[in-house]
Amino acid sequence: MKNLFLIITILLATCTFNAHAQTKPTKAFKHIVTVTFTENASQKEIEEVDTSFKGLTKLKVVKGYEWGIAPITDRNKEIKHTYAFTFASLEDLDKYATSPEHQKHIKVGVDITKKVEAVQYFVEK
C-alpha cells in the first residue's frame, strides 16, 4: 500500500510539473523589415513586393504578420513600407530565412528597392 501511495504521489507530481512547464509563457520574437523604394518604382511593382511579403505568412513558423506604409513627411520624403513578422523563437526566424519561399522572395523587387533595413527583438510586455 505504501508503494502504491508513493507511485501515485510521484505520478501526480510529474503531471503537475509537466503541465506547469507546458504553460510557461515564452517571449514572442519580432522581425521588422523596412523597404525604401526608388522614386521610379511603379505602384504595380510595389504591390508585387507587398504581395510577396504577405505570401511568406503561409510558412508555419510565421505566427503573426502586419504591414503598413510610412507617411511622407518633412522627415520622411521617400516611399517606405514596413513588414512585421512574429515568430515563436529565434530559431524559427532562421527556418524562415533559409526557406525556399524566402530565398525566392528576396529577389522580388530588387530593381525598385533603394534600401532594406531589418531589426529583430524579443517582445517585452
C-alpha positions as CSV (number, residue, x, y, z in Angstrom):
1,M,0.0,0.0,0.0
2,K,2.9,2.4,0.8
3,N,4.4,1.6,-2.6
4,L,1.1,2.4,-4.4
5,F,0.8,5.7,-2.5
6,L,4.4,6.6,-3.4
7,I,3.8,5.8,-7.1
8,I,0.6,7.8,-7.2
9,T,2.4,10.8,-5.5
10,I,5.3,10.6,-7.9
11,L,2.9,10.5,-10.9
12,L,0.9,13.4,-9.7
13,A,4.0,15.5,-9.1
14,T,5.3,14.6,-12.5
15,C,2.0,15.5,-14.2
16,T,1.8,18.8,-12.3
17,F,5.4,19.7,-13.2
18,N,4.8,18.9,-16.9
19,A,1.6,20.9,-17.0
20,H,3.4,23.9,-15.5
21,A,6.3,23.5,-17.9
22,Q,4.0,23.5,-20.9
23,T,2.1,26.6,-19.9
24,K,5.2,28.6,-19.1
25,P,4.9,31.7,-21.3
26,T,7.6,32.4,-23.9
27,K,8.6,35.7,-25.4
28,A,7.5,36.3,-29.0
29,F,10.2,37.2,-31.4
30,K,9.6,40.0,-33.9
31,H,11.3,40.6,-37.3
32,I,10.7,44.0,-38.8
33,V,11.7,44.9,-42.3
34,T,11.6,48.4,-43.8
35,V,11.9,48.7,-47.6
36,T,12.6,52.1,-49.2
37,F,11.5,52.1,-52.8
38,T,13.1,54.1,-55.6
39,E,11.4,57.2,-57.0
40,N,10.7,55.4,-60.3
41,A,9.0,52.4,-58.7
42,S,5.5,51.9,-60.1
43,Q,2.5,51.1,-57.9
44,K,2.2,47.7,-59.6
45,E,5.9,46.9,-58.8
46,I,5.5,48.0,-55.2
47,E,2.3,45.9,-54.9
48,E,4.3,42.8,-56.1
49,V,6.7,43.3,-53.2
50,D,3.8,43.7,-50.8
51,T,2.2,40.5,-52.1
52,S,5.5,38.7,-51.9
53,F,5.9,39.6,-48.2
54,K,2.3,38.6,-47.4
55,G,2.9,35.3,-49.2
56,L,5.5,34.4,-46.6
57,T,2.8,34.2,-44.0
58,K,1.9,30.7,-45.3
59,L,5.1,29.4,-43.7
60,K,4.2,27.5,-40.5
61,V,6.9,29.3,-38.4
62,V,5.2,32.7,-39.0
63,K,2.9,33.3,-36.0
64,G,1.8,36.8,-36.9
65,Y,2.1,39.4,-39.7
66,E,1.2,43.1,-40.3
67,W,2.4,45.8,-42.6
68,G,2.0,49.4,-43.3
69,I,3.2,52.4,-45.3
70,A,5.2,55.2,-43.7
71,P,3.6,58.6,-44.4
72,I,5.5,61.1,-46.5
73,T,6.5,64.0,-44.2
74,D,9.2,66.6,-43.8
75,R,11.4,64.0,-42.1
76,N,10.4,61.1,-44.5
77,K,10.4,62.0,-48.1
78,E,10.6,58.5,-49.6
79,I,8.2,55.7,-50.1
80,K,8.8,53.2,-47.3
81,H,6.8,50.0,-46.5
82,T,7.3,48.2,-43.2
83,Y,6.6,44.5,-42.7
84,A,6.4,42.9,-39.3
85,F,6.6,39.2,-38.7
86,T,6.1,37.4,-35.3
87,F,7.9,34.1,-34.6
88,A,7.8,31.8,-31.5
89,S,11.6,31.8,-31.3
90,L,14.8,33.0,-32.8
91,E,15.3,29.5,-34.3
92,D,12.0,30.0,-36.2
93,L,13.5,33.1,-37.8
94,D,16.4,31.0,-39.1
95,K,14.0,28.5,-40.6
96,Y,12.1,31.3,-42.2
97,A,15.2,33.0,-43.6
98,T,16.6,29.7,-45.1
99,S,13.2,28.5,-46.5
100,P,12.9,28.2,-50.3
101,E,10.0,30.6,-50.2
102,H,12.1,33.3,-48.6
103,Q,15.0,32.7,-50.9
104,K,12.6,33.3,-53.8
105,H,11.0,36.3,-52.1
106,I,14.3,38.3,-51.6
107,K,14.7,38.5,-55.4
108,V,11.3,40.3,-55.9
109,G,11.5,44.0,-56.5
110,V,15.3,44.2,-56.4
111,D,15.3,46.7,-59.3
112,I,12.9,49.1,-57.4
113,T,14.5,48.7,-53.9
114,K,16.7,51.6,-52.7
115,K,17.3,50.4,-49.2
116,V,16.3,47.5,-46.9
117,E,16.7,47.6,-43.2
118,A,15.8,44.9,-40.6
119,V,15.6,44.7,-36.9
120,Q,14.7,41.8,-34.6
121,Y,13.7,41.8,-30.9
122,F,12.1,39.7,-28.2
123,V,8.7,41.3,-27.1
124,E,8.7,42.6,-23.6
125,K,5.3,43.2,-22.0
